Amino acid sequence: MLKTVLLNESLQKTFWNHVNRDPIDYHFFIFDLKQHPDETKVWMALEDEKVEGLLLLHRDYIVQFRGSREAVKALLERVDLKEVELQAPLDCEDLVLAKYRPKIRQEMMLMIVRRGEECIRITTQPERLDGKDAEGVAELLRRADPKWWGEVSPERIKARMGETINIGIKQDGRLVSVGIARLTGYASNISTIATDGLYRNRGYATSVVCALVRMILEASEVAMIHVIKDNTPAMKAYTKAGFRPYKTYMSMRA
């Protein structure tokens, strides 16, 4: 019989054995639990002590599901948040939509490039960014995608700069392309790529992505990036750097 239980000391071995079978798929479960344990909860769906699904709750708004439809359906009952940024298996979309009405809904593809498979093409060398660039980063993100990043603030960007690699390209005295990544062991994630619409098709995004990939693969075996499935220009830039599709999820804000 399927049961849902909060991860505890007695289940640690079961949990880690399960997620380490596919650390790329479970990247955020692993990272958030290790780096921010006080802000992270994991619920497990178990049947006869076998893991059928997992639920990540991070900072009271990040929600991620993995597992079977039956497991996701049971784990959804453990989510009691008014606003969420949610990721789940594609075949569980109807279950999620029965609980939440999305403000933004999209199919998100996880792409990866392994060390030795990268294709570094840097035509314009990005520079490292720091706290004094936070306002420019926030402004660029809001311009590039107001629907997704419309509420991002310089304070939020600056607060996270100590945990991330931040690089960008400046032209005409302003930041026109930016990339943000986090080094996290075996697989490291590029969380943000954005280029000003007036400066696209100049190779800036490809240069930023490639520069991050080079830095990541010096420390990690795998570089990861998530991209909206129908974002053809982004897919093209990432493919140039060597990225290949790994898995697709439903993603939403609700």
C-alpha positions as CSV (number, residue, x, y, z in Angstrom):
1,M,0.0,0.0,0.0
2,L,1.3,3.4,-1.0
3,K,2.2,5.8,1.9
4,T,3.7,9.2,2.1
5,V,6.2,10.0,4.8
6,L,8.5,12.9,5.6
7,L,12.2,12.2,5.1
8,N,13.8,11.3,8.4
9,E,17.0,9.8,9.8
10,S,15.8,6.2,9.3
11,L,15.0,6.8,5.6
12,Q,18.2,8.6,4.7
13,K,19.9,5.5,3.2
14,T,16.7,4.7,1.1
15,F,16.5,8.3,-0.1
16,W,20.2,8.6,-1.1
17,N,20.3,5.2,-2.8
18,H,17.3,6.3,-4.9
19,V,18.4,9.8,-6.0
20,N,22.0,8.7,-6.7
21,R,20.7,6.4,-9.4
22,D,20.0,9.5,-11.5
23,P,21.6,12.6,-9.8
24,I,20.8,14.7,-12.9
25,D,17.1,14.2,-12.6
26,Y,17.3,14.7,-8.8
27,H,19.8,17.6,-9.0
28,F,17.7,20.0,-7.0
29,F,16.6,17.5,-4.4
30,I,20.3,16.8,-3.7
31,F,21.5,20.3,-3.8
32,D,18.8,22.0,-1.7
33,L,18.8,19.3,0.9
34,K,22.6,19.5,1.3
35,Q,23.0,23.3,1.0
36,H,19.8,24.5,2.6
37,P,18.5,21.8,4.9
38,D,16.7,24.3,7.2
39,E,14.6,25.6,4.2
40,T,14.0,22.2,2.6
41,K,11.6,19.3,3.2
42,V,11.4,16.1,1.2
43,W,8.3,13.8,1.2
44,M,8.6,10.2,0.0
45,A,5.9,8.0,-1.5
46,L,6.7,4.4,-0.5
47,E,5.2,1.1,-1.3
48,D,6.7,-1.8,0.7
49,E,9.7,0.4,1.4
50,K,10.3,1.0,-2.3
51,V,10.5,4.6,-3.4
52,E,7.7,5.3,-5.9
53,G,8.0,9.1,-5.9
54,L,9.5,12.2,-4.2
55,L,8.3,15.7,-3.4
56,L,10.7,18.6,-2.8
57,L,9.5,21.7,-0.9
58,H,12.0,24.5,-0.8
59,R,11.7,28.0,0.7
60,D,7.9,27.6,0.8
61,Y,7.4,28.1,-2.9
62,I,9.7,25.8,-4.9
63,V,7.9,22.5,-5.5
64,Q,9.2,19.5,-7.5
65,F,7.7,16.1,-8.0
66,R,9.3,12.9,-9.3
67,G,7.7,9.5,-9.7
68,S,4.6,7.6,-10.9
69,R,1.2,9.2,-11.3
70,E,0.0,7.4,-8.2
71,A,2.9,8.7,-6.2
72,V,2.5,12.3,-7.5
73,K,-1.3,12.2,-6.7
74,A,-0.6,11.2,-3.2
75,L,2.3,13.7,-2.7
76,L,0.1,16.5,-4.0
77,E,-1.9,16.2,-0.8
78,R,1.2,17.2,1.1
79,V,1.4,20.6,-0.7
80,D,-0.4,23.4,1.1
81,L,1.1,26.5,-0.5
82,K,-0.9,29.4,-2.1
83,E,1.9,30.3,-4.6
84,V,4.3,27.8,-6.1
85,E,7.0,27.5,-8.7
86,L,6.4,23.9,-9.7
87,Q,8.0,21.1,-11.8
88,A,6.5,17.7,-12.3
89,P,6.6,14.8,-14.8
90,L,4.7,15.5,-18.0
91,D,2.3,12.7,-17.6
92,C,1.1,14.2,-14.3
93,E,0.0,17.6,-15.6
94,D,-3.7,16.9,-15.2
95,L,-3.1,16.0,-11.6
96,V,-1.3,19.2,-10.9
97,L,-3.9,21.3,-12.8
98,A,-6.7,19.8,-10.6
99,K,-5.0,21.6,-7.7
100,Y,-3.5,24.7,-9.2
101,R,-4.4,27.3,-11.8
102,P,-1.2,28.4,-13.6
103,K,-0.2,31.9,-14.2
104,I,2.6,30.6,-16.5
105,R,2.7,27.1,-17.8
106,Q,5.4,25.6,-20.1
107,E,7.2,22.4,-21.0
108,M,10.8,22.7,-19.7
109,M,13.5,20.6,-21.3
110,L,16.6,19.7,-19.3
111,M,19.7,19.6,-21.5
112,I,23.1,18.4,-20.5
113,V,26.7,18.3,-21.8
114,R,29.2,15.9,-20.3
115,R,32.9,16.7,-19.9
116,G,34.6,16.0,-23.2
117,E,31.5,16.6,-25.3
118,E,31.5,20.4,-25.0
119,C,32.1,22.7,-28.0
120,I,33.4,26.0,-26.8
121,R,32.7,28.9,-29.2
122,I,33.4,32.3,-27.6
123,T,33.5,35.1,-30.0
124,T,33.0,37.8,-27.3
125,Q,34.7,37.2,-24.0
126,P,32.3,37.8,-21.1
127,E,33.4,39.4,-17.9
128,R,32.8,38.4,-14.3
129,L,30.0,40.4,-12.6
130,D,29.7,41.4,-8.9
131,G,27.4,43.3,-6.6
132,K,27.7,46.6,-8.4
133,D,26.2,44.9,-11.5
134,A,23.1,43.6,-9.7
135,E,20.9,46.4,-10.8
136,G,22.0,45.9,-14.4
137,V,21.3,42.2,-14.2
138,A,17.8,42.7,-12.8
139,E,17.0,45.3,-15.4
140,L,18.2,43.0,-18.2
141,L,16.2,40.1,-17.0
142,R,13.0,42.1,-16.8
143,R,13.6,43.4,-20.3
144,A,14.4,40.0,-21.7
145,D,11.4,38.2,-20.2
146,P,9.0,40.4,-18.3
147,K,6.5,37.5,-17.9
148,W,9.0,35.3,-16.0
149,W,11.4,37.8,-14.5
150,G,9.1,40.8,-14.1
151,E,9.4,40.9,-10.3
152,V,13.1,40.2,-9.9
153,S,14.9,42.8,-7.9
154,P,18.6,43.9,-7.7
155,E,18.5,43.0,-4.0
156,R,17.6,39.4,-4.8
157,I,20.3,39.2,-7.5
158,K,22.9,40.6,-5.2
159,A,22.0,38.3,-2.3
160,R,22.6,35.3,-4.4
161,M,25.8,36.4,-6.1
162,G,27.9,34.9,-3.3
163,E,26.6,31.4,-4.2
164,T,26.8,31.7,-8.0
165,I,29.1,32.5,-11.0
166,N,27.8,35.6,-12.7
167,I,29.2,36.7,-16.1
168,G,28.0,39.1,-18.8
169,I,28.8,41.1,-21.9
170,K,28.6,44.9,-21.9
171,Q,28.1,47.1,-24.9
172,D,27.6,50.8,-25.2
173,G,28.0,51.1,-21.4
174,R,25.2,48.7,-20.5
175,L,24.9,45.0,-19.7
176,V,23.4,43.2,-22.8
177,S,23.9,39.5,-22.1
178,V,24.1,37.7,-18.8
179,G,24.6,34.1,-17.5
180,I,24.4,32.7,-14.0
181,A,25.5,29.3,-12.8
182,R,26.1,27.4,-9.6
183,L,28.9,24.9,-9.1
184,T,27.5,21.8,-7.2
185,G,29.7,18.8,-7.5
186,Y,29.0,16.1,-10.0
187,A,26.4,18.1,-12.1
188,S,26.3,21.9,-12.1
189,N,23.4,24.0,-13.3
190,I,23.2,27.1,-15.5
191,S,20.2,28.8,-14.0
192,T,19.9,31.9,-16.1
193,I,20.8,33.1,-19.6
194,A,19.3,36.3,-21.0
195,T,20.2,38.7,-23.8
196,D,18.8,42.1,-24.6
197,G,16.5,41.8,-27.7
198,L,18.4,44.7,-29.4
199,Y,21.6,42.7,-29.2
200,R,20.6,39.3,-30.2
201,N,22.0,37.3,-33.2
202,R,25.5,38.5,-32.4
203,G,26.7,35.4,-30.7
204,Y,26.5,36.9,-27.2
205,A,24.3,34.2,-25.7
206,T,26.5,31.4,-27.2
207,S,29.6,33.1,-25.8
208,V,28.1,33.4,-22.4
209,V,26.8,29.8,-22.4
210,C,30.2,28.5,-23.6
211,A,32.1,30.5,-21.0
212,L,30.0,29.0,-18.2
213,V,30.2,25.5,-19.6
214,R,34.0,25.8,-19.6
215,M,34.1,26.9,-16.0
216,I,31.6,24.3,-14.9
217,L,33.4,21.4,-16.6
218,E,36.6,22.3,-14.9
219,A,34.9,21.3,-11.6
220,S,32.0,19.1,-12.6
221,E,31.4,16.1,-14.8
222,V,28.2,17.5,-16.3
223,A,26.8,20.9,-17.1
224,M,23.0,21.3,-17.0
225,I,20.6,23.9,-18.3
226,H,16.8,24.1,-18.5
227,V,15.1,25.7,-21.5
228,I,11.5,26.2,-22.6
229,K,10.9,23.5,-25.2
230,D,9.6,25.9,-27.9
231,N,12.4,28.5,-27.4
232,T,14.2,27.8,-30.7
233,P,16.9,30.5,-30.4
234,A,17.9,29.3,-26.9
235,M,17.9,25.7,-28.0
236,K,20.2,26.6,-30.9
237,A,22.6,28.4,-28.7
238,Y,22.8,25.6,-26.2
239,T,23.2,22.9,-28.9
240,K,26.1,24.8,-30.3
241,A,27.8,24.4,-26.9
242,G,27.3,20.7,-27.0
243,F,24.1,20.4,-25.0
244,R,21.7,17.5,-25.7
245,P,18.2,16.8,-24.5
246,Y,18.0,14.7,-21.3
247,K,14.4,14.9,-19.9
248,T,11.3,17.2,-20.3
249,Y,9.0,18.3,-17.4
250,M,5.9,20.4,-17.0
251,S,6.8,23.7,-15.3
252,M,4.5,26.3,-14.0
253,R,4.0,29.2,-11.6
254,A,0.6,29.2,-9.9
